[in-house]
């Protein structure tokens, strides 16, 4: 496509779709026209991809995920279509600033953290590898929330990401699917003596599909992301409206639309719990119906489901899909129970993303039975059949039966969704080598003993297109010049950089790229948040969801201990290594301890950032509402990647991979994918500290007492005492009493036990950073040896170990 053609299409879109010309267009008009012009060049490929896959009756990977943290779409679409320079030149020819227009885009509010970002990486890689695939999820009207700080404390605001519309989505209301809830189930006996169930729901909603294009890189294939939006089947009652009760006239619409309003509604109330379950069933019911209609609803077609589709359950959120498929097969399509169960187990696979028991969803039987009565019956029967088989294999072991039952009896009768997922799936996978072992040995040990062949590992990965090629153009150009451009699609080619770690000129150029990225990020932070940071400091970065097991408190205690030593005159502050500690994190609205930690981080930052004795040598920066757009500027600028969760708690992590790929050195525990990162980049290029997972278990089993560490370590005691003294709360000793008390008397995640080891590792890190040439060598090796962490490799592992879906490239 020529610059002239692109410009002409852009002007046509501006006039015919927005109703304005170049002189009267707003910035949003211009951005939308630009997006539509780019999208136009992908639509034909998308339609041809769908046509080709349907003609070949290709096996489709249907990825079921409650989150897709996509990031901004424009530059990714341009990269995939090969039109980056054409678009820039076209805008310049019209007197427009491309970068200014691109900055208008608001990234989709469809995810929160690693789970959603992984899903986005996976759909990108599936398209790039020519695998027929469709991602299914929810089109959240307001996403999770927009984080702001009020007096240093997190405040949640609506994320109005759709306020000006999205030019990337293609709505198809004519393809809506009806999703039903509540009601009752009646049973009758057929002429052949079989039980026939009839579910009579009490209310229903429409699921309206919105398609997003998912183009592959270096291929003509364009896959789909299909997101469902809820609307009422009868949204407006004219008779009630005419009677004057205007609120009641639209009550059904409001009630229905609540389902797709917000990602992860706060569930500390019964209403919040019910809404979450409604969301989960809503999107999987619509998605299963959509996929079955593509395959066919005849008995012969349904029997081919295992050859035509594989459903991947991304965590427990979509697991209600298992009884839903059974309901469709048995109740609506008259497939015999045993055959339906064979089909169901053949098409589902389950990815577990946690090691925390509290993160494995359970739904009260009362709630599930009231909202989805037929599904509750199906779950009971699945469980009865499973328990009968189990008792045959393990007679006289009722404790085992109770542990493995789908139904939990105490303290509340509830459905264990991870058990249902494991029983109803062909394969269960963890997301890092250590995580998968712990999943088999601890979390689902009874199931792995029963079905050892069912469990496997697929270590997570990230897409190099967004997180290196787009996010880090300076590094990308340097790599292209050194080894060619093939690495963008085959990240293992980064190994060719390894000899260049010994090249002084290459190391110098690498340092220049890193410094330029730090300057760029400092400018972004100043313009976006009014926060000033010096690119001459170490950029020490910890960005991830705020959770106690991730141990943001350990990082903060390190900062406070440095400050405490300055206050006590232990050393001259001018000898401090210049350091900016960058936090980015959201806390779940109902997670009070996490919100207290955020408030404390901001309070500490406010104090030390304004203390003239430090002369800016130690600073905290905590920009609000950390998202993919900010990540794409921060990750390339990072010097240090903080991956300091308690060993045995983090499933994998993907931020750790992004930082290593962009030349940041990791300080971390042997947790999640840190283990594999350290093995690949080399022990000398990774700052290890902390207890190992077996040591954690041993310490906790022996009766861990955090106060003993406080009493025996002067630096730790000084840091905690400084917080308790009110030094960061205007003398109010009670302000952060909850945090201090929890550290001293509970400390579930052994922050105090790992403190001394962490401080020692930080000291080693500072010494290493002082030798910039040696640091650059280690950073280059991190990049060169991190090619394993491509999501393309992850998808190939899924294909080899679980999905077995052939590629279908366009001819």
C-alpha positions in Angstrom: 0.0 0.0 0.0 1.4 3.4 -1.0 1.5 6.5 1.1 -0.9 8.1 -1.3 -3.4 5.3 -1.1 -3.2 5.2 2.7 -3.7 9.0 2.8 -6.7 8.7 0.4 -8.3 6.0 2.5 -7.7 7.9 5.6 -9.5 11.0 4.3 -12.4 8.9 3.0 -12.8 7.3 6.4 -12.7 10.7 8.1 -15.5 12.0 5.9 -17.7 8.9 5.4 -17.4 7.3 8.9 -16.9 10.4 11.1 -18.7 13.0 9.0 -15.8 15.6 9.2 -13.0 16.8 7.1 -9.4 17.4 8.0 -9.9 21.0 9.0 -12.8 20.3 11.4 -11.8 16.9 12.8 -11.1 16.4 16.5 -8.1 14.3 17.7 -10.5 11.4 18.3 -11.9 11.7 14.8 -8.4 11.6 13.4 -7.3 8.7 15.6 -10.5 6.7 14.7 -10.0 7.3 11.0 -6.4 6.2 11.3 -7.4 3.0 13.1 -10.1 2.2 10.6 -7.7 2.7 7.7 -5.3 0.2 9.3 -8.1 -2.2 10.2 -9.4 -2.1 6.5 -6.1 -3.7 5.5 -6.6 -6.6 7.8 -10.3 -7.4 7.2 -9.8 -9.2 3.9 -7.1 -11.4 5.5 -9.4 -12.1 8.5 -12.3 -13.2 6.3 -10.0 -15.3 4.2 -8.5 -16.9 7.3 -12.0 -17.9 8.6 -13.0 -19.2 5.2 -9.9 -21.3 4.8 -10.1 -22.8 8.3 -13.8 -23.6 7.9 -13.3 -25.2 4.5 -10.6 -27.5 5.9 -12.7 -28.3 9.0 -9.6 -27.4 11.0 -9.2 -28.2 14.6 -9.7 -24.9 16.5 -8.1 -23.9 19.8 -10.9 -22.1 21.8 -9.2 -20.2 24.6 -11.6 -19.4 27.4 -10.3 -16.6 29.6 -12.0 -14.1 31.9 -9.2 -11.6 31.1 -7.4 -10.3 28.0 -5.0 -7.5 28.9 -4.4 -6.5 25.3 -2.7 -3.1 25.5 -3.1 -0.4 22.8 -3.9 -1.9 19.4 -2.7 0.6 16.8 1.0 0.0 16.7 0.6 -3.8 17.0 -1.8 -3.8 14.0 0.6 -1.7 12.0 3.5 -4.1 12.9 1.4 -7.1 11.8 0.3 -5.4 8.6 3.7 -4.1 7.7 2.4 -0.6 7.4 4.3 1.2 10.2 6.3 3.5 8.0 3.6 4.0 5.4 1.2 5.2 8.1 3.8 7.6 9.6 4.6 9.0 6.1 0.9 9.3 5.2 0.1 11.3 8.4 3.2 13.5 7.8 2.0 14.2 4.3 -1.3 15.5 5.7 0.5 17.6 8.3 -0.4 15.3 11.2 1.7 14.0 14.0 1.4 10.2 14.0 2.7 9.8 17.6 0.3 12.4 18.9 -2.6 10.5 17.2 -1.5 7.2 18.6 -1.4 8.6 22.1 -5.2 9.3 21.9 -5.8 5.5 22.1 -7.1 4.2 25.4 -6.1 0.6 26.0 -8.9 -1.9 26.4 -9.9 -2.4 30.0 -10.2 -6.2 29.7 -7.7 -7.5 32.2 -5.9 -6.9 35.4 -2.5 -8.7 35.6 -0.5 -11.6 34.5 -3.4 -13.9 33.7 -4.9 -11.4 31.2 -1.5 -10.4 29.7 -0.6 -14.1 29.2 -3.9 -14.6 27.4 -3.2 -11.7 25.1 0.3 -13.0 24.4 -1.1 -16.5 23.6 -3.7 -15.3 21.0 -0.9 -13.3 19.4 1.3 -16.3 19.1 -1.5 -18.6 17.9 -2.1 -16.3 15.0 1.6 -15.9 14.3 2.0 -19.7 14.2 -1.0 -20.1 11.9 -3.0 -22.1 14.4 -6.8 -21.8 14.0 -7.9 -20.2 17.3 -10.4 -18.0 18.8 -10.2 -16.3 22.2 -13.4 -16.0 24.1 -14.1 -13.6 27.0 -16.2 -10.7 28.2 -16.4 -7.2 26.8 -16.2 -5.4 30.1 -17.8 -1.9 29.9 -15.6 -0.5 32.6 -12.7 -3.0 33.0 -11.4 -3.4 36.5 -11.0 0.1 37.8 -8.8 3.2 37.2 -6.5 3.6 40.2 -6.0 7.0 41.7 -4.4 8.0 45.0 -6.2 10.2 47.5 -3.8 11.2 50.4 -1.6 8.3 49.3 -4.4 5.8 49.6 -5.8 3.9 46.6 -9.2 5.1 45.3 -11.0 3.2 42.6 -12.6 5.1 39.7 -14.5 3.7 36.8 -12.4 2.8 33.8 -14.3 4.4 31.0 -12.2 2.9 28.3 -15.2 2.7 25.9 -16.3 6.3 26.5 -15.3 7.4 23.0 -15.9 4.0 21.4 -13.4 1.6 20.0 -12.6 1.5 16.3 -11.1 -2.0 16.7 -14.2 -3.9 17.6 -16.8 -5.4 15.1 -20.2 -5.8 16.8 -22.5 -8.5 15.6 -25.8 -8.2 17.5 -27.5 -10.4 14.9 -25.4 -13.3 16.2 -26.4 -12.8 19.9 -26.8 -15.9 22.1 -29.5 -16.2 24.8 -28.0 -17.2 28.2 -30.5 -18.4 30.9 -30.4 -18.4 34.7 -32.3 -19.6 37.7 -35.7 -21.4 37.6 -36.3 -25.1 38.2 -35.7 -28.6 36.7 -38.3 -31.2 36.0 -37.6 -34.8 35.3 -39.5 -37.4 33.3 -38.8 -40.9 31.9 -38.5 -41.4 28.2 -40.0 -44.3 26.2 -36.6 -46.1 26.5 -36.5 -45.7 30.2 -33.9 -42.8 30.3 -34.2 -39.8 32.6 -35.1 -36.6 30.7 -34.4 -33.3 32.4 -36.1 -30.1 31.4 -34.7 -26.8 32.7 -37.2 -24.0 32.9 -35.1 -20.8 33.6 -36.6 -17.8 35.4 -34.7 -15.1 33.6 -32.3 -14.6 30.6 -30.0 -12.2 29.0 -28.6 -11.8 25.5 -24.8 -12.2 24.9 -23.8 -9.9 22.1 -20.5 -10.7 20.3 -17.9 -8.2 19.5 -15.0 -9.4 17.4 -11.5 -8.1 17.6 -8.9 -9.0 14.9 -5.8 -10.9 16.1 -3.3 -10.7 13.2 -0.2 -12.9 13.2 3.3 -11.5 12.6 5.0 -12.5 9.4 1.9 -14.4 8.2 -1.3 -13.6 6.4 -3.4 -15.3 9.1 -5.7 -13.2 11.2 -7.6 -14.9 14.1 -10.4 -13.7 16.2 -11.0 -12.6 19.8 -14.7 -12.8 20.5 -15.9 -10.8 23.5 -19.5 -11.0 24.9 -21.5 -8.0 26.1 -24.7 -8.5 28.1 -28.0 -6.9 27.3 -31.6 -7.5 28.3 -33.8 -9.6 26.1 -36.6 -7.1 26.7 -34.7 -3.9 27.8 -37.6 -1.5 27.8 -41.2 -1.8 29.0 -43.3 0.8 27.2 -46.4 0.2 29.4 -44.5 0.8 32.6 -42.8 3.8 31.1 -46.1 5.3 30.1 -47.4 4.7 33.7 -44.6 7.1 34.9 -42.4 4.5 36.5 -39.3 5.3 34.4 -36.8 3.5 36.6 -38.8 0.3 36.5 -39.1 0.6 32.7 -35.4 0.0 32.2 -34.8 -2.2 35.3 -34.3 -5.3 33.2 -31.7 -3.6 31.0 -29.8 -2.4 34.0 -29.9 -5.8 35.7 -28.7 -7.6 32.6 -25.9 -5.1 31.7 -24.4 -5.5 35.2 -23.0 -8.8 34.1 -20.5 -7.2 31.7 -20.0 -4.0 33.5 -16.8 -4.6 35.6 -14.0 -7.1 35.6 -13.9 -9.0 39.0 -16.7 -7.3 40.8 -15.9 -6.9 44.5 -17.2 -10.2 46.0 -17.1 -9.6 49.7 -20.9 -9.4 49.6 -23.4 -12.2 48.5 -24.5 -10.0 45.6 -20.9 -9.7 44.4 -20.3 -13.4 44.6 -23.4 -14.1 42.6 -22.5 -11.5 40.0 -19.1 -13.2 39.5 -20.7 -16.5 38.9 -23.2 -14.9 36.5 -20.2 -13.5 34.6 -18.4 -16.8 34.4 -21.4 -18.8 33.2 -22.5 -16.0 30.8 -19.4 -16.0 28.7 -18.8 -19.7 28.6 -22.4 -20.5 27.8 -22.3 -18.1 24.9 -18.9 -19.3 23.8 -19.8 -23.0 23.8 -23.0 -22.4 21.8 -21.0 -20.3 19.3 -18.4 -23.0 18.8 -20.9 -25.9 18.6 -22.9 -24.0 15.9 -19.7 -23.7 13.9 -19.1 -27.5 14.1 -22.7 -28.6 13.7 -25.4 -29.8 16.0 -26.2 -33.2 14.4 -25.2 -36.3 16.4 -22.5 -37.1 13.8 -21.1 -33.6 14.0 -21.2 -33.6 17.8 -19.2 -36.8 17.9 -16.5 -35.1 16.0 -16.0 -32.4 18.6 -12.7 -33.8 19.9 -11.3 -33.6 16.4 -12.7 -30.1 15.7 -12.1 -28.2 18.9 -10.1 -28.1 22.1 -11.2 -25.8 24.9 -8.5 -24.4 27.1 -9.7 -23.4 30.6 -7.5 -20.4 31.6 -7.7 -20.9 35.4 -10.9 -21.9 37.2 -13.0 -18.9 36.0 -14.4 -20.8 32.9 -14.7 -24.3 34.6 -18.5 -24.0 34.6 -18.1 -24.8 30.9 -17.7 -28.5 31.7 -21.3 -29.0 33.1 -22.6 -26.6 30.5 -21.3 -28.8 27.7 -22.8 -31.8 29.4 -26.1 -30.0 29.6 -26.0 -29.1 25.9 -25.1 -32.6 24.8 -27.5 -34.5 27.0 -30.5 -32.2 27.4 -30.5 -30.3 24.1 -28.9 -32.7 21.6 -30.0 -36.1 23.2 -26.5 -37.6 23.5 -26.3 -40.5 25.9 -24.7 -39.5 29.3 -21.6 -41.8 29.0 -20.9 -40.7 25.4 -21.4 -37.1 26.3 -19.0 -37.5 29.2 -16.4 -39.0 26.9 -16.7 -36.1 24.5 -16.6 -33.5 27.3 -13.4 -35.0 28.8 -11.8 -35.1 25.4 -12.3 -31.5 24.5 -11.4 -29.7 27.8 -7.9 -29.0 29.3 -7.2 -27.0 32.4 -4.4 -24.5 33.2 -3.9 -23.9 36.9 -2.3 -20.5 37.7 -1.9 -20.6 41.4 -0.4 -22.4 44.4 -2.6 -20.6 46.9 -5.4 -22.7 48.2 -7.6 -19.6 48.6 -7.2 -18.8 44.9 -8.8 -22.1 43.9 -12.4 -21.1 43.4 -15.2 -22.8 45.3 -18.8 -22.0 44.8 -21.5 -22.6 47.5 -23.8 -25.3 46.5 -26.8 -23.1 47.6 -25.7 -20.3 45.2 -24.8 -22.5 42.3 -27.9 -24.6 42.7 -30.1 -21.5 42.8 -28.5 -19.7 39.8 -27.8 -22.8 37.7 -30.0 -25.6 39.0 -29.5 -28.0 36.1 -25.7 -27.6 36.3 -25.7 -28.4 40.0 -27.5 -31.7 39.2 -25.0 -32.5 36.5 -22.1 -31.7 38.9 -23.6 -34.0 41.5 -23.8 -36.8 39.0 -20.3 -36.3 37.7 -19.1 -36.4 41.3 -21.2 -39.6 42.1 -19.7 -41.4 39.1 -16.2 -40.3 39.9 -16.5 -41.3 43.6 -17.9 -44.7 42.6 -14.9 -45.3 40.3 -12.5 -44.0 43.0 -14.0 -46.4 45.6 -13.4 -49.3 43.2 -9.8 -48.4 42.9 -9.2 -47.3 46.5 -11.6 -49.3 48.6 -11.7 -48.5 52.4 -10.1 -45.0 51.9 -13.0 -42.7 52.7 -10.6 -39.9 53.7 -9.2 -40.0 50.1 -12.8 -39.9 48.8 -13.6 -36.8 50.9 -10.4 -35.0 49.8 -11.0 -35.7 46.1 -14.7 -35.1 46.0 -15.9 -32.2 43.8 -18.2 -31.4 46.7 -16.6 -29.9 49.8 -18.7 -30.6 52.9 -17.0 -28.4 55.5 -17.0 -25.6 56.6 -19.5 -24.8 53.8 -21.0 -27.2 51.3 -19.4 -26.0 48.1 -18.2 -27.0 44.6 -14.4 -27.2 44.2 -13.9 -25.9 40.7 -10.3 -27.1 40.5 -11.4 -30.6 41.2 -14.2 -30.4 38.6 -11.6 -29.0 36.1 -9.2 -31.8 36.8 -11.8 -34.6 36.6 -13.3 -33.2 33.4 -10.2 -32.5 31.5 -7.7 -34.5 29.4 -4.7 -32.6 30.6 -3.9 -30.3 33.5 -0.8 -28.1 33.3 1.1 -25.7 35.5 2.9 -22.7 34.1 6.5 -23.1 35.2 8.7 -26.1 36.0 8.6 -25.6 39.7 5.0 -24.7 39.8 4.0 -27.8 37.9 5.9 -30.0 40.3 4.3 -28.3 43.3 0.9 -28.6 41.6 1.4 -32.4 41.3 3.1 -32.9 44.7 0.9 -30.6 46.9 -2.0 -28.7 45.4 -3.6 -31.6 43.4 -1.4 -34.4 44.7 -4.3 -37.0 45.1 -5.2 -36.5 41.4 -1.7 -36.7 40.2 -1.2 -40.0 42.1 -4.4 -41.3 40.5 -3.7 -40.0 37.0 0.0 -39.2 36.7 -0.2 -39.0 32.9 -2.8 -36.2 33.1 -0.3 -33.6 34.4 2.2 -31.7 32.4 4.0 -28.4 32.4 4.0 -25.5 29.9 6.2 -22.6 31.1 4.7 -19.2 30.3 6.0 -16.9 27.7 5.6 -13.3 26.4 5.2 -12.1 22.9 8.5 -10.5 21.6 6.4 -8.4 19.1 4.9 -6.2 21.8 7.4 -6.4 24.5 10.7 -6.0 22.6 10.0 -5.0 18.9 7.4 -2.3 19.8 8.3 -1.4 23.3 12.0 -1.2 22.8 12.8 0.1 19.3 16.3 1.1 20.2 17.2 -2.4 21.4 15.3 -3.9 18.5 17.3 -1.9 16.0 20.6 -2.9 17.7 19.6 -6.6 17.6 18.5 -6.3 13.9 21.8 -4.9 13.0 23.7 -7.6 14.8 21.8 -10.8 13.9 19.1 -9.9 11.4 15.3 -9.7 12.0 14.4 -13.3 12.3 14.4 -13.2 16.1 11.0 -11.5 16.1 9.4 -14.7 15.0 12.0 -17.1 16.4 13.3 -15.7 19.7 15.8 -18.5 20.1 17.9 -16.6 17.6 18.8 -14.2 20.3 21.5 -16.7 21.3 23.5 -15.3 18.4 24.0 -12.2 20.6 26.0 -14.1 23.2 29.4 -13.6 21.7 28.7 -9.9 21.5 28.6 -9.7 25.2 32.4 -9.8 25.0 32.5 -6.9 22.4 33.3 -3.6 24.2 31.7 -1.6 21.4 28.5 -3.5 21.4 28.3 -3.2 25.2 28.7 0.5 24.9 26.0 0.8 22.3 23.8 -1.4 24.5 24.3 1.0 27.4 23.4 3.9 25.2 20.1 2.2 24.3 19.3 1.6 28.0 20.1 5.2 29.0 18.0 6.5 26.1 15.1 4.4 27.4 15.6 5.7 30.9 15.5 9.3 29.6 12.3 8.4 27.6 10.6 6.9 30.6 11.6 9.8 32.9 9.9 12.2 30.4 6.8 10.0 30.3 6.6 9.9 34.1 7.0 13.6 34.4 4.3 14.3 31.8 1.9 11.6 33.0 2.2 11.8 36.7 4.3 14.8 37.5 7.0 12.6 39.1 10.6 13.5 38.5 13.3 10.8 38.4 16.9 11.0 37.3 18.0 8.6 34.5 21.4 8.6 36.2 20.0 6.5 39.0 19.5 2.7 39.1 15.9 2.1 38.0 14.9 -0.6 40.5 11.5 -1.8 39.5 8.8 -3.8 41.2 5.5 -3.9 39.1 2.9 -6.5 39.8 -0.4 -7.0 41.5 -0.3 -5.9 45.1 -0.5 -9.1 47.1 1.3 -10.0 50.3 2.9 -13.1 48.8 4.6 -11.0 46.2 6.2 -9.1 49.1 6.2 -5.5 48.1 6.8 -5.0 51.9 10.2 -6.6 51.6 11.2 -4.1 49.0 9.9 -1.3 51.1 11.7 -2.5 54.2 14.9 -2.4 52.2 14.2 1.3 51.3 13.3 2.2 54.9 16.4 0.5 56.3 18.6 2.6 54.0 16.8 5.7 55.2 17.0 4.7 58.8 20.8 4.3 58.5 21.0 7.8 57.1 18.9 9.2 59.9 21.1 7.4 62.5 24.3 8.7 60.9 25.6 5.2 60.0 27.0 6.6 56.7 27.2 9.7 54.6 24.1 9.9 52.4 26.2 11.1 49.5 27.8 7.7 49.4 24.4 6.1 48.7 24.2 4.5 45.2 21.7 6.7 43.4 18.5 4.7 43.2 14.9 5.2 42.1 12.6 2.5 43.4 9.6 2.2 41.0 6.4 0.5 42.2 3.4 -0.2 40.0 0.5 -2.1 41.6 -3.3 -2.3 42.1 -4.9 -3.8 45.1 -8.2 -5.6 44.9 -10.9 -3.2 46.3 -11.7 -5.5 49.2 -8.1 -6.5 50.0 -7.6 -4.2 53.0 -4.0 -5.2 53.9 -2.9 -4.7 50.3 -4.4 -1.2 50.4 -2.6 -0.4 53.7 0.7 -1.4 52.1 0.0 0.9 49.1 -0.7 3.7 51.6 2.6 3.0 53.4 4.6 2.9 50.2 3.3 6.3 49.3 3.8 7.7 52.8 7.4 6.5 52.8 8.0 8.0 49.3 6.5 11.3 50.3 8.9 11.5 53.3 12.2 10.4 51.7 11.6 12.2 48.4 11.4 15.5 50.2 14.3 15.0 52.7 17.1 17.3 51.6 19.7 15.1 53.4 19.2 12.5 50.7 19.7 15.0 47.9 17.5 12.9 45.6 19.9 9.9 45.9 17.1 7.6 47.1 13.6 8.1 45.7 10.3 6.1 45.5 8.1 6.6 42.4 4.6 5.0 42.5 2.7 6.1 39.4 -1.1 5.4 39.7 -2.9 3.0 37.4 0.0 1.0 36.0 -1.1 -0.6 32.7 0.4 -2.1 29.5 0.9 1.4 27.9 3.1 2.5 30.8 4.8 -0.9 31.0 5.9 -0.6 27.4 7.9 2.5 28.5 9.1 1.3 31.9 10.2 -2.3 31.2 12.9 -1.2 28.6 14.2 1.4 31.1 14.6 -0.9 34.0 18.0 -1.8 35.4 16.8 -4.1 38.1 13.8 -6.5 38.1 12.4 -7.3 41.5 11.0 -10.8 41.6 11.0 -11.4 45.3 7.9 -13.5 46.1 8.1 -16.2 48.8 9.5 -19.4 47.2 6.6 -21.8 46.4 3.9 -19.1 46.1 4.3 -17.6 42.6 3.1 -19.8 39.8 5.3 -18.4 37.1 5.3 -14.7 36.5 5.7 -13.1 33.1 7.0 -9.7 34.1 10.2 -11.4 35.1 10.6 -12.6 31.5 9.8 -9.2 30.0 12.5 -7.5 32.1 15.1 -10.1 31.3 14.4 -9.8 27.6 14.9 -6.1 27.8 18.2 -6.3 29.6 17.3 -5.9 33.3 19.0 -8.0 35.8 16.9 -10.0 38.2 17.1 -10.0 42.0 14.8 -12.8 43.1 14.0 -16.0 45.0 13.8 -19.5 43.5 10.2 -19.2 42.8 8.0 -19.6 39.7 9.9 -19.0 36.4 12.7 -17.3 38.3 14.2 -20.8 38.6 14.3 -21.3 34.8 15.5 -17.7 34.2 18.4 -18.2 36.5 19.3 -21.5 34.9 19.3 -20.0 31.4 20.9 -16.6 32.0 23.5 -18.0 34.4 24.0 -17.8 38.1 26.4 -14.9 37.8 23.9 -12.8 36.0 21.1 -13.2 38.6 21.0 -12.0 42.2 19.7 -14.8 44.2 18.5 -14.6 47.8 16.1 -16.2 50.2 14.8 -19.5 51.4 14.0 -22.3 49.0 10.6 -23.9 48.9 11.6 -26.9 51.1 13.2 -24.5 53.6 10.0 -22.4 53.7 7.9 -25.5 54.4 10.3 -26.7 57.1 10.4 -23.3 58.8 6.7 -23.0 58.8 6.2 -26.5 60.0 8.6 -25.8 62.9 6.5 -22.9 64.0 7.8 -19.7 62.4 8.1 -16.7 64.8 8.8 -13.6 62.9 9.4 -11.5 66.0 12.7 -13.4 66.6 14.1 -12.0 63.3 13.0 -8.6 64.3 14.8 -8.9 67.6 18.0 -10.4 66.2 18.6 -8.1 63.2 19.3 -4.4 64.0 18.7 -3.2 60.5 15.3 -4.9 60.3 14.4 -3.7 63.8 15.4 -0.1 62.9 13.2 -0.2 59.7 10.1 -1.5 61.5 10.6 0.8 64.5 10.9 3.8 62.1 7.5 2.9 60.6 5.9 2.3 64.0 7.3 5.6 65.3 5.0 7.6 63.0 8.0 8.9 61.0 6.0 8.5 57.8 2.6 9.5 59.2 3.2 12.9 60.8 3.9 11.3 64.1 0.8 9.2 64.2 2.0 5.9 65.6 -1.3 4.1 65.0 -1.5 5.0 61.2 0.3 1.8 60.1 -0.1 -0.3 63.2 -1.9 -3.0 61.3 1.0 -3.5 58.9 3.6 -3.5 61.7 1.6 -5.9 63.8 1.1 -8.3 60.9 4.8 -8.4 60.2 5.7 -9.0 63.9 3.0 -11.6 64.8 1.8 -13.2 61.6 4.1 -12.6 58.5 2.5 -15.4 56.5 4.9 -14.9 53.7 8.2 -14.8 55.7 9.2 -11.2 54.9 11.3 -11.0 58.0 12.9 -14.3 57.5 14.2 -13.4 54.1 15.2 -9.8 55.0 18.8 -10.3 55.8 19.5 -12.4 52.7 17.7 -9.8 50.6 19.8 -6.9 52.0 23.0 -8.9 51.3 21.9 -9.5 47.7 21.1 -5.8 47.3 24.6 -5.0 48.5 26.1 -7.4 46.0 23.9 -5.8 43.3 25.1 -2.3 44.1 28.7 -3.4 43.8 28.0 -5.0 40.5 26.2 -1.9 39.2 29.3 0.2 40.0 31.2 -1.6 37.2 29.0 -0.5 34.3 30.9 -2.4 31.7 30.5 -5.7 33.6 26.9 -4.9 34.3 26.3 -4.4 30.6 27.9 -7.7 29.8 25.5 -9.4 32.2 22.5 -7.5 30.8 23.4 -8.5 27.2 23.6 -12.1 28.3 20.2 -11.8 29.9 18.8 -10.8 26.6 20.7 -13.4 24.6 19.7 -16.3 26.8 16.0 -15.4 27.4 14.7 -16.6 24.0 13.1 -19.6 25.7 10.5 -17.2 27.2 8.7 -16.5 24.0 5.0 -17.2 24.0 5.6 -18.8 20.6 7.5 -21.5 22.4 4.8 -21.8 25.0 2.2 -22.3 22.3 4.4 -24.9 20.6 4.6 -26.8 23.9 0.8 -26.6 24.2 0.4 -28.0 20.7 2.9 -30.8 21.3 1.7 -31.8 24.8 -2.0 -31.0 24.9 -3.8 -29.5 21.9 -2.4 -31.4 18.8 -4.0 -28.8 16.5 -2.3 -28.5 13.1 -1.3 -25.2 11.5 -3.5 -23.9 8.6 -1.6 -21.2 6.8 -3.2 -19.1 4.1 -2.0 -20.0 0.6 
